[in-house]
Amino acid sequence: MKYHATLLIELKDGILDPQGRAVESVLKSLQYQAENVRVGRVLEMELEAANESEARVTAHHIGKALANPVMEVFVVEAIKELA
């Protein structure tokens, strides 16, 4: 079966996020009251797996391979079966 997986990779708390600060500055200049803006990466992919659990495990392994464990954390946001 095919599954659609969504992973979110973002910087750990305490790691300087210059992109987030730049976005926050722009939002404030547009009169939005946004604070502590963080910029991360969203990865969406299609996986071949026997079941949802296997697809989640594969997505987790991909997240571990792509995230820098010193600076980043990741989460498997969603797994859904494709028709």
C-alpha positions in Angstrom: 0.0 0.0 0.0 1.0 3.6 -0.5 1.0 6.1 2.3 1.4 9.9 2.4 3.8 11.0 5.2 4.3 14.4 6.6 7.4 15.2 8.7 8.2 18.4 10.5 11.9 19.3 11.3 12.6 22.3 13.4 15.4 23.8 15.4 15.6 22.9 19.1 14.7 25.4 21.7 17.6 27.7 22.4 19.1 27.4 19.0 19.3 30.8 17.2 16.8 31.0 14.3 17.8 34.0 12.1 15.1 33.2 9.6 12.5 33.1 12.3 13.7 36.5 13.6 13.5 37.9 10.1 9.9 36.7 9.6 8.9 38.0 13.0 10.3 41.4 12.1 8.4 41.5 8.9 5.2 40.4 10.6 5.6 43.1 13.2 6.2 45.7 10.5 2.8 44.6 9.1 1.2 45.2 12.5 0.8 41.5 13.4 1.6 40.7 17.1 3.6 37.6 16.4 6.3 36.4 18.8 8.9 33.6 19.0 8.5 32.8 15.3 10.5 29.7 14.3 11.1 28.5 10.7 11.3 24.8 10.0 11.1 22.3 7.2 8.1 20.3 6.2 8.7 17.1 4.2 5.9 15.4 2.4 6.4 12.0 0.7 4.8 8.9 -0.5 5.9 5.6 1.1 5.3 2.0 0.2 4.5 0.0 3.3 2.5 -3.1 4.3 0.5 -1.1 6.9 0.2 2.3 8.6 2.5 1.3 11.5 5.3 0.3 9.1 4.9 3.5 7.2 5.2 5.5 10.4 8.4 3.6 11.3 9.9 4.3 7.9 9.0 8.0 8.2 10.6 8.0 11.6 13.8 6.5 10.2 13.8 9.1 7.4 13.4 11.9 10.0 16.3 10.5 12.0 18.4 10.5 8.8 17.6 14.0 7.7 17.4 15.9 11.0 20.7 17.1 12.6 20.3 15.7 16.2 22.6 18.4 17.6 20.4 21.3 16.5 17.1 19.9 15.3 14.1 17.9 16.4 11.6 16.1 14.2 8.1 14.7 14.4 6.0 12.5 12.1 3.0 14.8 11.7 0.7 12.6 9.7 0.5 9.3 7.9 -2.5 8.6 5.7 -3.3 5.8 3.3 -3.5 6.8 -0.4 -6.4 5.5 -2.4 
